[in-house]
Amino acid sequence: MLLGLDLGTGSCKALLMDPEGRVLGQASRPYPVVSPHPGWAETDPQEWWQAVGAAALEAVGHRGAEVQALGLSGQMHGVVLSRADGTPLRNAILWADRRSGEKLLFYRLLEPELLRRLGNPITTGMAGASLLWLRDHELAYWQADWALQPKDWLRLRLTGTVAAEPSDASATLLYDLEANGWSGELVERLGLRPEVLAPLQPSGSVAGELGVEAARHLGLRSGIPVAAGAGDTAAAMLGSGLLRPGAVQLSVGSGAQIVAPATRLQIDPTLRTHLYRAAVPGRWYSMAAMQNAGLVLEWVRNLLGLSWEQAYAEAFSVGAGCEGLSFLPYLNGERTPHLDPKARGAWAGLGLSHTRAHLMRAAFEGVAYAIRQGMEALESAGTVIPELRLAGGGTLDPRWRQLLADVLGKRLLAAEAEAASAKGAALLGGLALGLYPDAESLVSLNQEAREVAEPSSTLYEESYRRFGRLYLELKGWEPGS
């Protein structure tokens, strides 16, 4: 049996599976994200440790002696400062943290070619930017033996050995995608400490053996191999069989992401989209990351005093285009394609004939338009998107799925994958153990995707063009501009 541990932002998941991909047990445990100051996002790594132990014990049950290998996945971009033995020196700084905004200037002063090789937009929350802030504000930066990504810190605690791997490292703004390793030149130019970056090894390789204390904590045998693991998106791609070019996935959660596997390095020349290493050697994935999806729909629903049943019923009683009402969903800034942390939301075009049903419908349409803008940014960078696999698509309301298909102009397939990141982590444990010949053999462990929506309307085009103009007209509206 294989165990996968996924260290998410607000909770961890543990998943026990057999080598054929059948899930035998799973559990999750929450932990807090704290914000000591506006715009900060942190978690005490000891909270992770306690939650991981509890989740693993529940998922494994009485089968601990049967687990042959362990794999990890985790939230990306964050940074944990620790001693050599894994003792954290402060709370982990997470991907949602915005304190490093002023430090982005250090990046923008660098040569364009050096930035291009990072393959990613320069944004807050990335480990490189957070380390610049820590360097200038906290003694812990200078005391640390390691600056690790969250799941790499967890592995250090589990095994006593330190390592990093490409899928997480490539999302730090410290990694040279063309050289396939830490960018020593960039680290030197930024004035950061290269010795705190852990040595790199493949995601599906053995990074250490489970220690005695850690084994007791998880309810497992000591000495079993622990894989290097992967960032959560790369692990989820593996767990859902998303490995081959042409299979592009749309995830709609609090935010929305469009993820496209690639077999060659193709950096977006505009750096509006992301490019990361996959969990498989010689593979990459490009990504559009939109910050406002379910988070915004939930906010609007609460604002209007609707249940979800009412929200769907009322919103979809209104016709396409929402009778001239538009909604910008940027309540949390925006990444792809605008790279605008100051972007704000708005309803525009309100008239006396509009009701709360129109307000809710406009929110659904606005989120769909924002996703389309991200998709078009990917396409303009060279990604071919013939259709979209909708992660968890079978659980989305059919009316919402149809609106997405119509706005995006793409056929939608449901790609059902239970706890995909944790499953991908477990599969990496299997690869490290040698249970599978290669990553390609894992595709057959996943169910075939099925069609859930076909585009059937072009009624949204004028409304979509109006949406694009509205962002430009309101840009700079935020306080202090």
C-alpha atoms as one frame of an Amber mdcrd trajectory, in Angstrom:
protein
   0.000   0.000   0.000   0.980   3.620  -0.558   0.288   6.701   1.545   0.061
  10.220   0.134   0.168  13.337   2.315  -1.010  16.641   0.836  -0.098  19.712
   2.901  -2.689  22.261   1.755  -3.166  25.887   2.751  -5.889  25.355   5.351
  -5.853  21.597   5.849  -3.864  18.463   5.128  -5.159  15.298   3.480  -3.911
  11.753   3.930  -4.841   9.114   1.359  -4.150   5.382   1.515  -4.310   3.480
  -1.778  -3.297   0.182  -3.293  -0.941  -0.009  -6.308  -3.956  -0.238  -8.671
  -5.128   3.201  -7.559  -8.045   2.114  -5.365  -8.539   4.433  -2.385  -8.629
   2.442   0.863  -8.767   5.255   3.369  -8.534   9.018   3.604  -8.805  11.749
   6.183  -8.153  15.459   6.559  -7.369  17.848   9.382  -7.603  21.658   9.377
  -5.148  24.200  10.735  -5.282  27.979  10.937  -3.857  30.575   8.583  -3.092
  33.662  10.653  -2.681  37.264   9.545  -0.728  39.227  12.191  -0.909  42.304
   9.948  -3.084  43.193   6.934  -1.866  41.337   3.854   0.154  38.759   5.804
  -0.568  35.020   5.682   1.265  32.587   7.971   0.940  29.168   9.600   2.925
  27.654  12.456   4.629  24.556  10.949   4.029  22.710  14.210   0.307  22.958
  13.399   1.065  21.134  10.146   2.966  18.447  12.032   0.130  17.733  14.446
  -2.518  17.740  11.700  -0.501  15.429   9.443  -0.107  12.907  12.248  -3.819
  12.892  13.075  -4.884  12.618   9.411  -2.425   9.803   8.678  -3.475   7.792
  11.732  -7.133   7.989  10.684  -6.520   7.227   7.001  -4.220   4.283   7.669
  -6.151   2.759  10.569  -4.834  -0.709  11.418  -2.943  -1.082   8.110   0.202
   0.833   9.044   2.459  -2.207   8.728   1.277  -2.715   5.127   2.325   0.742
   3.862   5.388   0.328   1.639   6.163   3.933   0.710   5.136   7.501   1.386
   4.882  10.506  -0.941   4.261  14.193  -0.313   2.599  17.116  -2.035   1.996
  20.597  -0.736   0.970  24.184  -1.204   3.476  26.027  -3.355   5.471  29.288
  -3.190   5.747  29.525   0.607   8.886  29.450   2.730   9.836  27.850   6.061
  13.006  29.008   7.833  14.389  26.141   9.895  17.386  24.739  11.720  19.227
  21.774  10.241  17.020  19.344  12.181  13.791  20.944  10.942  13.077  23.103
  13.987  11.182  26.117  12.573  12.493  29.551  13.507   9.230  31.389  12.795
   5.840  30.835  11.213   5.859  29.792   7.565   5.117  32.598   5.112   2.467
  31.375   2.660   1.683  31.968  -1.018  -1.151  34.400  -0.158   1.192  36.732
   1.754   1.571  40.205   0.187   4.112  41.846   2.521   6.941  41.601  -0.028
   5.416  44.059  -2.514   8.128  46.678  -2.112  10.831  44.007  -2.552   9.706
  43.199  -6.097  11.743  46.222  -7.207  14.902  44.138  -6.636  13.669  41.789
  -9.358  12.559  44.522 -11.732  16.036  46.051 -11.711  17.512  42.840 -13.159
  18.204  42.219 -16.840  15.206  41.022 -18.892  17.028  37.833 -19.921  17.590
  36.827 -16.300  13.908  37.387 -15.555  12.824  35.539 -18.696  14.636  32.410
 -17.558  12.463  32.371 -14.428   9.499  31.821 -16.763   7.009  33.413 -14.378
   5.440  36.741 -13.422   7.137  38.625 -10.596   4.561  38.596  -7.803   4.300
  38.657  -4.031   3.937  35.408  -2.115   6.734  33.673  -4.028   9.580  32.353
  -1.870  12.197  34.583  -3.476  10.254  37.758  -2.737   9.422  36.591   0.800
  13.099  35.830   1.477  14.030  39.366   0.425  11.589  40.701   3.015  12.899
  38.334   5.692  16.492  39.299   4.894  15.730  42.942   5.555  13.424  42.553
   8.562  14.159  39.468  10.663  17.170  37.917  12.377  15.680  34.458  11.733
  16.750  34.751   8.094  20.406  34.888   9.128  20.005  32.129  11.733  18.344
  29.640   9.378  20.138  26.583   8.025  17.412  25.995   5.435  14.716  27.958
   3.601  12.298  25.265   2.481   8.977  24.928   0.700   6.232  23.605   3.013
   6.234  19.941   1.963  10.062  19.907   1.879  10.074  21.036   5.508   7.637
  18.232   6.329   9.918  15.703   4.626  12.881  16.945   6.671  10.873  16.307
   9.846   9.858  12.862   8.609  13.275  11.653   7.445  15.984  13.902   8.893
  17.312  14.503   5.358  16.891  17.678   3.352  15.982  17.995  -0.322  14.038
  20.070  -2.809  12.555  19.001  -6.140  11.882  20.813  -9.432   8.084  21.233
  -9.393   8.133  23.277  -6.176  11.516  24.914  -6.760  10.432  26.256 -10.160
   7.654  28.201  -8.401   9.954  30.187  -6.092  11.277  32.885  -8.484  14.743
  31.482  -7.729  14.850  28.709 -10.347  16.318  28.853 -13.856  13.934  26.867
 -16.066  16.406  26.619 -18.935  19.302  25.443 -16.744  16.908  23.240 -14.748
  18.248  24.246 -11.350  18.590  27.019  -8.801  19.725  30.243 -10.449  23.016
  30.950  -8.703  23.445  34.182 -10.635  19.995  35.447  -9.654  20.450  34.514
  -5.992  23.784  36.346  -5.927  22.376  39.424  -7.672  19.481  39.583  -5.211
  21.868  39.320  -2.269  20.288  36.149  -0.888  22.065  33.218   0.810  22.530
  30.328  -1.658  23.448  27.880   1.105  19.876  27.824   2.482  18.469  26.359
  -0.754  18.211  22.573  -0.500  19.811  20.246  -3.074  17.470  19.208  -5.880
  16.450  15.686  -6.818  13.664  14.180  -8.985  10.103  14.220  -7.643   9.721
  10.459  -7.932  13.026   9.549  -6.274  13.693   8.379  -2.714  14.591  11.416
  -0.612  14.996   9.601   2.691  13.631   6.918   4.988  10.912   7.410   7.574
  12.447   7.948  10.997  11.416   6.100  14.155   9.704   9.042  15.887   7.984
  10.130  12.666   6.794   6.571  11.989   5.187   6.456  15.420   3.578   9.838
  14.746   2.005   8.578  11.492   1.221   5.029  12.578   3.633   3.476  10.056
   6.757   1.304  10.040  10.080   3.121  10.270  12.545   2.783   7.415  10.063
   2.908   4.520  11.112   5.163   1.600   9.777   8.713   1.393   9.620  10.218
  -2.101  10.784  13.763  -2.821   7.182  14.565  -3.816   5.800  17.534  -5.746
   3.954  20.815  -5.506   0.202  20.349  -5.175  -0.706  21.228  -8.764   1.961
  18.961 -10.248   0.894  16.158  -7.905  -2.770  16.657  -8.820  -1.893  16.406
 -12.513  -0.217  13.072 -11.833  -3.111  11.936  -9.652  -5.686  12.727 -12.341
  -3.659  11.371 -15.267  -3.007  14.800 -16.774   0.370  14.117 -18.366   0.047
  14.414 -22.132  -0.172  17.637 -24.171  -3.692  18.386 -25.400  -5.371  17.450
 -22.123  -5.958  20.858 -20.526  -7.620  21.072 -17.119  -9.797  23.788 -15.594
 -10.176  23.845 -11.810 -12.819  26.106 -10.298 -12.426  26.444  -6.547 -11.855
  29.598  -4.502  -9.887  30.773  -7.519  -9.599  29.169 -10.940  -6.632  27.602
 -12.698  -6.133  26.359 -16.229  -3.279  23.869 -16.431  -1.734  22.530 -19.640
   0.960  19.799 -19.728   3.926  20.356 -22.045   6.764  18.192 -23.331   8.958
  21.145 -24.273  10.053  24.321 -22.552   8.008  27.242 -23.909   8.241  30.429
 -21.844   5.490  33.026 -22.274   7.363  36.069 -23.675   4.911  38.405 -21.914
   5.348  36.554 -18.571   1.598  36.903 -17.953   1.179  33.146 -17.418   3.102
  30.687 -15.280   5.441  27.889 -16.345   6.541  25.242 -13.864   8.310  21.897
 -13.902   5.987  18.897 -13.726   6.436  15.968 -11.358   7.827  13.934 -14.261
  11.364  14.493 -15.648  11.408  16.295 -18.984   7.886  17.687 -18.541   6.481
  21.108 -17.728   3.081  22.704 -17.372   1.827  26.164 -18.191  -0.835  27.725
 -16.027  -3.233  30.626 -15.944  -4.106  31.504 -12.347  -7.214  33.570 -11.655
  -7.786  34.644  -8.057 -11.555  35.171  -8.060 -14.008  32.342  -8.663 -15.887
  30.438  -5.937 -14.597  32.897  -3.349 -16.424  35.728  -5.125 -19.588  33.758
  -5.890 -19.824  32.875  -2.198 -19.371  36.545  -1.259 -22.124  37.677  -3.651
 -24.454  34.880  -2.516 -24.031  35.902   1.129 -24.409  39.582   0.271 -27.737
  38.881  -1.428 -28.968  36.575   1.347 -29.394  33.557  -0.934 -28.960  29.850
  -0.355 -26.982  28.082  -3.082 -30.214  26.549  -4.376 -31.764  30.014  -4.622
 -28.607  31.484  -6.142 -28.613  29.005  -9.021 -32.376  29.172  -9.553 -32.561
  32.972  -9.608 -29.348  33.596 -11.541 -30.253  31.207 -14.332 -33.759  32.601
 -14.670 -32.054  35.656 -16.247 -30.959  35.525 -19.874 -27.408  35.576 -21.256
 -25.786  38.996 -21.106 -27.740  39.863 -17.966 -29.732  42.644 -19.662 -26.704
  44.917 -19.874 -25.424  44.398 -16.320 -21.696  43.650 -15.951 -19.684  42.470
 -12.956 -15.941  42.672 -12.356 -15.019  39.863  -9.930 -11.646  41.249  -8.815
 -12.342  41.372  -5.072  -8.904  39.911  -4.373  -6.780  41.579  -7.066  -5.928
  39.493 -10.118  -3.047  37.448 -11.452  -3.590  36.140 -14.997  -3.749  38.082
 -17.218  -3.617  41.490 -15.511  -0.977  40.932 -12.781  -2.798  43.632 -10.852
  -2.965  43.153  -7.057  -4.886  46.429  -6.790  -7.694  45.431  -9.164 -11.141
  45.787  -7.596 -14.658  44.508  -8.223 -17.754  46.345  -9.423 -21.234  46.008
 -10.851 -21.775  48.391 -13.756 -24.841  49.170 -15.848 -27.387  48.925 -13.020
 -30.948  50.021 -13.769 -34.272  50.015 -11.938 -35.299  46.858 -13.782 -32.450
  44.846 -12.314 -33.113  42.500  -9.378 -30.956  40.401  -7.097 -31.296  37.638
  -9.696 -29.497  39.909 -12.179 -26.781  40.685  -9.616 -26.189  36.971  -9.018
 -26.271  36.142 -12.737 -23.787  38.938 -13.464 -21.430  37.459 -10.861 -21.486
  34.040 -12.564 -20.869  35.670 -15.946 -18.095  37.905 -14.602 -16.220  34.948
 -13.130 -16.593  33.076 -16.432 -15.276  36.080 -18.384 -12.254  36.357 -16.072
 -11.520  32.665 -16.674 -11.817  33.242 -20.426  -9.282  36.076 -20.251  -6.853
  33.726 -18.513  -7.494  31.022 -21.111  -6.857  33.458 -23.954  -3.586  34.550
 -22.319  -2.474  30.906 -22.349  -3.523  30.502 -25.975  -1.681  33.664 -27.011
   1.462  32.217 -25.378   1.216  29.147 -27.606  -0.901  26.680 -25.629  -3.408
  24.781 -27.771  -6.698  24.208 -25.927  -9.041  21.975 -27.960 -11.233  21.187
 -24.940 -11.143  21.467 -21.154 -11.214  18.802 -18.469 -13.199  20.244 -15.584
 -11.695  19.049 -12.304 -14.530  17.901 -10.076 -16.826  18.724 -12.983 -19.432
  16.190 -11.934 -20.076  18.159  -8.741 -20.704  21.537 -10.406 -24.283  22.602
 -11.115 -25.103  21.709 -14.763 -26.291  25.282 -15.466 -22.965  26.704 -14.278
 -21.080  24.149 -16.380 -23.100  25.128 -19.452 -22.432  28.831 -18.897 -18.703
  28.089 -18.683 -18.813  26.046 -21.898 -20.687  28.814 -23.728 -18.437  31.651
 -22.518 -15.194  29.730 -23.071 -16.351  28.223 -26.361 -14.909  24.846 -25.360
 -16.314  21.385 -24.810 -16.096  20.483 -21.113 -15.239  17.008 -19.857 -15.592
  15.895 -16.239 -12.307  14.660 -14.813 -13.159  13.023 -11.510 -10.142  12.437
  -9.283 -10.597  11.884  -5.571  -8.130  14.010  -3.561  -5.949  14.271  -6.673
  -2.942  15.924  -4.992  -2.778  13.328  -2.217  -3.239  10.555  -4.782  -0.429
  12.003  -6.898   1.779  12.108  -3.802   1.070   8.428  -3.131   1.876   7.567
  -6.761   5.221   9.349  -6.422   5.887   7.085  -3.457   5.137   4.135  -5.733
   7.494   5.445  -8.405  10.241   5.893  -5.811   9.660   2.327  -4.626   9.824
   0.982  -8.192   6.229  -0.303  -8.262   5.608   1.419 -11.606   7.919   1.360
 -14.639   7.366   5.057 -15.415   4.895   7.910 -15.010   3.137   7.126 -18.301
   1.969   3.831 -16.839  -0.027   5.766 -14.237  -2.446   7.241 -16.792  -4.320
   3.929 -16.983  -5.124   4.145 -13.256  -7.560   7.003 -13.925 -11.105   6.925
 -15.257 -11.838   8.226 -18.737 -13.163  11.791 -18.768 -16.769  12.198 -19.950
 -18.449  15.121 -21.667 -20.615  17.294 -19.414 -21.190  20.413 -21.540 -20.941
  21.465 -25.181 -20.864  25.164 -26.181 -24.244  26.053 -27.634 -24.485  29.837
 -27.538 -22.623  32.870 -28.853 -24.859  35.325 -26.980 -22.071  36.302 -24.589
 -19.676  37.936 -27.043 -20.868  41.536 -26.698 -21.092  41.209 -22.926 -17.555
  39.776 -22.861 -16.182  42.712 -24.854 -17.939  45.103 -22.470 -16.334  43.251
 -19.543 -12.856  43.789 -21.000 -13.467  47.501 -21.471 -14.824  47.859 -17.950
 -11.603  46.638 -16.326  -9.574  49.177 -18.299 -11.994  52.013 -17.518 -11.960
  51.297 -13.764  -8.227  50.619 -13.495  -6.799  52.923 -10.856 -10.137  53.261
  -9.053  -8.799  51.696  -5.849  -8.062  53.984  -2.850  -4.715  55.724  -2.980
  -4.466  55.709  -6.782
